[in-house]
Amino acid sequence: MTQDRGKTLLVTGGCGFIGTNLVRFLLNRPEGWRVVNVDSLTYAGNRVSLAAADDNPNFRFVHGDVRNAEAVDAVEAILADGVDATMGRFNAGP
Ligand SMILES: NC(=O)c1ccc[n+]([C@@H]2O[C@H](COP(=O)([O-])OP(=O)(O)OC[C@H]3O[C@@H](n4cnc5c(N)ncnc54)[C@H](O)[C@@H]3O)[C@@H](O)[C@H]2O)c1
């Protein structure tokens, strides 16, 4: 993504297991990406795990459902981790 320098990236489910590490990784990259994390904070989401990123001007947290179009407005790339990853529940309502 080197051609995407300075762009705004959307991470869905950034408070989950993979998303938390993905957000940290992206914010530490030299490209200067802005990261918007949209997470609905289900049982699997942990807001505290990204508390340190709140001081980063390139980071914004949106408490919302990724299925809500307003929550995902004005981004240029999407990195999707925001699903209920529990197999039975995902199959019942993906
Ligand atoms: N963890 C693994 O080993 C693994 C392996 C392969 C693939 N995956 C896939 O990677 C993705 C993330 O996995 P994970 O382990 O980080 O999951 P996780 O359950 O730890 O995190 C999911 C996050 O998504 C959020 N979320 C759920 N529904 C949402 C919605 N509608 N809108 C916004 N946020 C929502 C939750 O609050 C949570 O923070 C899943 O698609 C999973 O199937 C995970």
The ligand as a MOL file (V3000), in Angstrom:
LIG
                    3D

  0  0  0     0  0            999 V3000
M  V30 BEGIN CTAB
M  V30 COUNTS 44 48 0 0 0
M  V30 BEGIN ATOM
M  V30 1 N -8.8140 -15.1480 15.2010 0
M  V30 2 C -8.4340 -16.0260 14.2540 0
M  V30 3 O -7.6060 -16.9400 14.4970 0
M  V30 4 C -8.9500 -15.9110 12.8600 0
M  V30 5 C -8.4460 -16.7680 11.8780 0
M  V30 6 C -8.9190 -16.6320 10.5760 0
M  V30 7 C -9.8730 -15.6640 10.2760 0
M  V30 8 N -10.3440 -14.8670 11.2480 0 CHG=1
M  V30 9 C -11.3300 -13.8710 10.8760 0
M  V30 10 O -10.8420 -12.5620 11.1640 0
M  V30 11 C -11.9180 -11.7300 11.5800 0
M  V30 12 C -11.6330 -11.1530 12.9630 0
M  V30 13 O -11.3800 -12.2150 13.8660 0
M  V30 14 P -11.1020 -11.8950 15.4060 0
M  V30 15 O -10.5870 -13.1620 16.0220 0
M  V30 16 O -10.2900 -10.6490 15.5390 0 CHG=-1
M  V30 17 O -12.6080 -11.6330 15.9300 0
M  V30 18 P -13.0850 -10.9930 17.3010 0
M  V30 19 O -14.4010 -11.6480 17.6220 0
M  V30 20 O -11.9940 -10.9970 18.3240 0
M  V30 21 O -13.3410 -9.4750 16.9260 0
M  V30 22 C -14.4370 -9.0550 16.1430 0
M  V30 23 C -14.6410 -7.5770 16.3970 0
M  V30 24 O -15.6520 -7.1280 15.5030 0
M  V30 25 C -16.5800 -6.3280 16.2140 0
M  V30 26 N -17.8410 -6.4220 15.4810 0
M  V30 27 C -18.6460 -7.5090 15.3250 0
M  V30 28 N -19.6970 -7.2160 14.5600 0
M  V30 29 C -19.5500 -5.9150 14.2120 0
M  V30 30 C -20.3280 -5.0170 13.4320 0
M  V30 31 N -21.4600 -5.3950 12.8440 0
M  V30 32 N -19.8880 -3.7410 13.2710 0
M  V30 33 C -18.7480 -3.3320 13.8680 0
M  V30 34 N -17.9720 -4.1430 14.6200 0
M  V30 35 C -18.3740 -5.4130 14.7920 0
M  V30 36 C -16.5870 -6.9000 17.6270 0
M  V30 37 O -17.0390 -5.9660 18.5950 0
M  V30 38 C -15.1100 -7.2620 17.8120 0
M  V30 39 O -14.3710 -6.1860 18.3330 0
M  V30 40 C -13.1660 -12.6030 11.5400 0
M  V30 41 O -13.7720 -12.4380 10.2740 0
M  V30 42 C -12.6140 -14.0110 11.6670 0
M  V30 43 O -13.4940 -14.9670 11.1220 0
M  V30 44 C -9.8950 -14.9550 12.5220 0
M  V30 END ATOM
M  V30 BEGIN BOND
M  V30 1 1 1 2
M  V30 2 2 2 3
M  V30 3 1 2 4
M  V30 4 1 4 5
M  V30 5 2 4 44
M  V30 6 2 5 6
M  V30 7 1 6 7
M  V30 8 2 7 8
M  V30 9 1 8 9
M  V30 10 1 8 44
M  V30 11 1 9 10
M  V30 12 1 9 42
M  V30 13 1 10 11
M  V30 14 1 11 12
M  V30 15 1 11 40
M  V30 16 1 12 13
M  V30 17 1 13 14
M  V30 18 2 14 15
M  V30 19 1 14 16
M  V30 20 1 14 17
M  V30 21 1 17 18
M  V30 22 2 18 19
M  V30 23 1 18 20
M  V30 24 1 18 21
M  V30 25 1 21 22
M  V30 26 1 22 23
M  V30 27 1 23 24
M  V30 28 1 23 38
M  V30 29 1 24 25
M  V30 30 1 25 26
M  V30 31 1 25 36
M  V30 32 1 26 27
M  V30 33 1 26 35
M  V30 34 2 27 28
M  V30 35 1 28 29
M  V30 36 1 29 30
M  V30 37 2 29 35
M  V30 38 1 30 31
M  V30 39 2 30 32
M  V30 40 1 32 33
M  V30 41 2 33 34
M  V30 42 1 34 35
M  V30 43 1 36 37
M  V30 44 1 36 38
M  V30 45 1 38 39
M  V30 46 1 40 41
M  V30 47 1 40 42
M  V30 48 1 42 43
M  V30 END BOND
M  V30 END CTAB
M  END
